[in-house]
Amino acid sequence: SPKILPGPLLDFGASGLYVELCHSVSPCIKNLKMVAENPMEIHYVEVEIIDVNDNSPSFQEDEKILEISESTLSGRRFQLPTARDPDVAGNAIRAYKLNHSDYFAIHVRERGDDKVPFLVLQKSLDREKHQVHKLLMSAVDGGNPPRSGTLNVTVIVLDSNDNHPTFSQEIYSVTIPENVETGTSVITIKATDLDEGSNGDIEYFFGGEVDPKLYEVFNLNKDTGEIKVKGDIDFEEADIYKLHLHATDKGHIDVADVNDNKPEFLNNPIGIYLVENNVPGNPIFSQCRYLVSHFFGCNLKCCC
């Protein structure tokens, strides 16, 4: 009886032949027509090409770095890279998993056979507790046994101005003689802020409840917190000086311009006078000088 013998060993996943022959459809059935001689006979044969789970899911990159502000609300999603697995059907990628994390979880969006992983923020971040989160995401296929590939996910927590400056102590006390020289350093106060960058830079100043006369006696360095004698100190006039001191950070809010105003003409209508022998191509009028607008930057353009 006639026999069909397989040719050389083919790795359909690696070579792409499975996709070419079967168009990623499983089961993959191919109909063959065989011709036998002496006597002449025609036979029709069905051949099923079965994919073997001989490939592991893999990512194009070893690590994905995300920068997330600590002020980001829980529930926010961040798309992650997808894995690739040359195997098909039941041997294709079936799930994405994340190592244990109190702050993050994996959500997979499915569209047909495509699976796209998203990193979901489960609870608010705190840069002062954890500046970096190291995660490991796995892509698992449906083979038996299953094969998997991993991607390192690094989350860098960006600072937001969520901490107040605090003094190293609530009350500072110092004793000085009444004949102390001008410019003498009395004390240096110190406050700290857990935020970083400008959010953690501190400025010192006298509180609004301070007697205005004290500004003539003492000088406060707003950057260092050092207090120096500025004027004459007389025990008979005052034996105790009480200074209320404040500290503030340099955090700020940038307000971006929004295109919410329309240009207006100062004069409407505008009269234009032309000379009858004006050369073609010469400018005769510029409207831009008559325009006013509350726009800034790229939101203000004049096209004539």
C-alpha positions as a printed Julia matrix, in Angstrom:
304×3 Matrix{Float64}:
   0.0     0.0     0.0
   1.26    3.54   -0.7
   2.75    5.51    2.17
   3.32    9.23    2.78
   6.64    9.91    4.47
   7.46   13.25    6.13
  10.24   15.31    4.7
  12.98   17.07    6.68
  12.11   18.17   10.22
  10.34   21.53   10.09
  10.09   24.05   12.88
   6.9    25.76   11.84
   7.05   28.33   14.63
  10.62   29.4    14.02
  10.49   29.39   10.22
   7.04   30.86    9.83
   5.96   27.93    7.63
   3.03   27.14    9.88
   1.71   30.65    9.42
   2.38   30.48    5.68
   0.75   27.1     5.22
  -2.07   27.43    7.71
  -2.56   31.18    8.05
  -2.48   30.76   11.86
  -5.64   28.63   11.68
  -5.97   25.53   13.83
  -6.71   22.76   13.13
  -4.76   23.05    9.88
  -6.03   20.59    7.26
  -4.4    20.28    3.83
  -5.94   18.26    1.0
  -3.46   16.41   -1.22
  -4.06   14.62   -4.52
  -1.9    11.56   -5.2
  -1.48    9.81   -8.53
  -0.43    6.15   -8.65
   0.86    4.38  -11.78
   0.36    0.84  -13.08
  -2.53    0.93  -12.81
  -3.33    4.67  -12.87
  -5.15    5.65   -9.69
  -5.95    8.97   -8.07
  -6.16    9.21   -4.28
  -7.24   12.16   -2.16
  -5.54   12.51    1.22
  -6.21   14.82    4.15
  -3.12   15.88    6.13
  -3.44   17.68    9.46
  -0.46   19.82   10.41
  -0.17   19.98   14.19
   1.76   22.75   15.9
   4.07   21.7    18.73
   4.62   23.95   21.73
   8.36   24.34   21.19
   8.59   28.11   21.66
   8.42   30.22   24.79
   6.79   33.65   24.9
   9.39   36.41   24.67
   9.55   40.2    24.92
  11.52   42.45   22.6
  13.03   44.27   25.58
  14.33   43.02   28.92
  12.96   45.89   30.98
  10.15   48.42   30.84
  10.61   51.62   32.87
   7.58   53.67   33.89
   7.63   57.04   35.66
   4.5    57.59   37.75
   3.78   60.57   39.99
   2.92   59.78   43.58
  -0.17   61.98   43.15
  -1.61   59.62   40.49
  -5.03   58.34   41.48
  -5.64   54.63   41.94
  -7.26   52.91   38.98
  -4.96   54.54   36.41
  -3.76   52.12   33.72
  -0.41   52.01   31.94
   0.04   49.91   28.8
   2.87   47.38   28.87
   4.69   45.66   25.98
   3.13   42.5    24.59
   4.98   39.23   24.31
   5.44   37.24   21.11
   4.98   33.49   20.75
   5.42   31.88   17.3
   3.23   28.96   18.37
  -0.47   29.14   17.59
  -3.89   28.07   18.76
  -3.76   26.35   22.15
  -0.02   26.87   22.34
  -0.27   30.65   21.95
  -0.13   33.15   24.81
  -2.98   32.63   27.22
  -2.31   34.96   30.17
  -0.15   37.68   31.67
   0.73   37.48   35.35
   2.43   39.82   37.83
   4.45   38.91   40.87
   2.83   39.88   44.17
   2.45   43.63   44.66
   0.32   45.66   47.04
   0.32   48.6    44.65
  -0.13   47.14   41.18
  -2.14   44.52   39.31
  -2.37   43.31   35.71
  -5.41   43.84   33.52
  -5.51   42.19   30.09
  -7.55   43.7    27.28
  -8.59   41.08   24.75
  -9.46   41.8    21.14
  -9.93   38.57   19.29
  -6.74   36.59   19.7
  -4.75   39.67   20.75
  -4.05   40.2    24.43
  -2.66   43.54   25.61
  -1.44   43.84   29.22
  -1.98   46.97   31.32
  -0.44   47.8    34.66
  -3.17   49.07   37.0
  -2.42   51.22   40.04
  -4.24   49.64   42.98
  -3.37   52.1    45.77
  -1.74   55.51   46.06
   2.04   55.68   45.83
   4.28   57.36   48.38
   7.73   58.32   47.14
   8.94   58.96   50.67
   8.31   55.26   51.48
   9.17   53.6    48.15
  10.99   55.52   45.43
  11.2    52.52   43.09
   9.0    49.46   42.6
  10.55   46.38   40.96
   7.97   44.14   39.3
   8.13   41.0    37.19
   5.49   40.29   34.55
   5.18   36.82   33.01
   3.56   35.82   29.73
   2.28   32.23   29.84
   1.19   30.13   26.86
  -1.43   27.38   26.8
   0.88   24.43   26.17
   1.09   21.32   28.33
   3.33   21.89   30.12
   3.04   25.67   29.68
   6.02   27.79   28.72
   6.58   31.37   29.85
   8.68   34.49   29.32
   9.31   37.38   31.7
   9.68   41.16   31.55
  11.17   43.31   34.3
   8.96   46.32   35.03
  10.53   49.19   36.98
   8.25   51.92   38.32
  10.02   55.14   39.31
   7.84   57.2    41.65
   7.99   60.92   40.88
   7.73   63.4    43.7
   4.74   65.63   44.3
   4.56   68.38   46.9
   2.69   66.39   49.53
   4.81   67.11   52.62
   5.08   70.17   54.84
   8.38   71.47   56.21
   8.89   70.57   59.87
  11.28   72.16   62.34
  13.79   70.03   64.23
  12.29   71.37   67.47
   9.19   73.31   68.41
  10.87   75.99   70.54
  14.36   77.45   70.16
  15.86   79.31   73.13
  19.13   81.24   73.28
  20.69   83.8    75.64
  22.8    86.74   74.41
  24.37   89.73   76.19
  22.85   93.15   75.59
  26.1    94.56   74.26
  26.42   91.95   71.5
  27.9    93.32   68.29
  25.9    93.85   65.13
  26.28   90.92   62.73
  26.71   88.37   65.52
  25.06   85.04   64.78
  22.39   84.25   67.35
  21.07   80.87   66.22
  20.36   78.85   63.09
  16.95   77.24   62.87
  16.48   74.1    60.81
  13.45   72.64   59.04
  13.28   69.59   56.79
  10.95   68.52   53.99
  10.74   64.94   52.72
   9.93   66.07   49.19
  12.7    66.36   46.62
  13.81   69.09   44.23
  12.13   72.48   44.56
   9.37   70.8    46.58
  11.95   70.11   49.29
  13.85   73.42   49.14
  12.96   75.52   52.18
  12.74   79.25   52.8
  12.47   80.84   56.26
  10.66   84.03   57.2
   9.22   85.85   60.19
   5.55   85.23   60.89
   3.0    87.99   60.41
   2.43   88.19   64.18
   6.01   89.37   64.83
   6.41   92.91   66.24
   7.61   95.11   63.33
  10.32   96.56   65.64
  12.03   93.17   65.68
  12.89   93.59   62.0
  15.19   96.41   63.11
  16.91   94.22   65.71
  17.28   90.84   64.0
  17.93   89.64   60.48
  16.82   86.22   59.22
  18.59   84.57   56.29
  15.72   83.12   54.27
  17.87   80.37   52.74
  19.94   79.17   55.72
  17.67   79.99   58.66
  20.47   81.85   60.42
  19.4    84.73   62.68
  21.89   87.57   63.23
  21.87   90.72   65.29
  20.96   93.68   63.1
  20.45   96.53   65.59
  21.11   97.52   69.2
  19.87   95.26   71.98
  19.05   96.96   75.27
  18.1    94.82   78.27
  16.3    97.76   79.88
  13.99   98.06   76.85
  13.31   94.34   76.41
  14.7    91.36   78.27
  12.96   88.77   76.07
  12.43   88.72   72.32
   9.88   86.26   70.96
  10.22   85.51   67.27
   7.6    83.53   65.4
   9.29   81.78   62.5
   7.77   80.07   59.48
   9.21   77.73   56.88
   7.82   77.1    53.41
   8.95   74.98   50.5
   9.41   76.21   46.94
   6.8    74.01   45.33
   4.8    75.75   42.62
   2.0    75.16   40.16
   2.49   75.86   36.46
  -0.65   77.18   34.75
  -0.76   76.28   31.06
  -2.4    78.63   28.6
  -5.6    77.39   26.99
  -6.87   78.7    23.65
 -10.01   80.26   25.15
  -9.86   83.79   23.69
 -10.38   85.05   20.17
  -8.37   87.87   18.56
 -10.06   91.25   18.3
  -9.45   94.24   16.02
  -8.85   97.58   17.72
 -10.41   99.46   14.82
 -13.27   98.07   12.79
 -13.67   99.01    9.97
 -10.16  100.09    8.97
  -9.56  102.58    6.14
  -6.82  101.85    3.59
  -5.44  104.44    1.15
  -3.54  103.31   -1.95
  -1.41  105.17   -4.47
  -2.57  104.49   -8.04
   0.94  103.67   -9.29
   1.7   101.17   -6.51
   4.02   98.37   -7.73
   2.46   94.86   -7.65
   3.77   92.81   -4.75
   4.39   95.73   -2.41
   2.77   95.34    1.05
  -0.15   97.71    1.4
  -1.47   96.87    4.86
  -0.61   94.86    7.95
  -3.48   93.82   10.18
  -1.28   92.35   12.92
  -0.56   95.76   14.44
  -4.3    96.25   14.94
  -4.81   92.9    16.67
  -5.05   92.42   20.4
  -5.27   89.05   22.08
  -4.97   87.47   25.49
  -3.12   84.53   23.92
   0.46   83.57   24.68
   3.04   81.5    22.84
   1.8    79.33   20.01
  -1.82   80.29   20.68
  -1.18   83.71   19.05
  -0.54   83.8    15.31
  -1.37   86.41   12.69
  -1.77   85.27    9.11
  -2.11   88.04    6.53
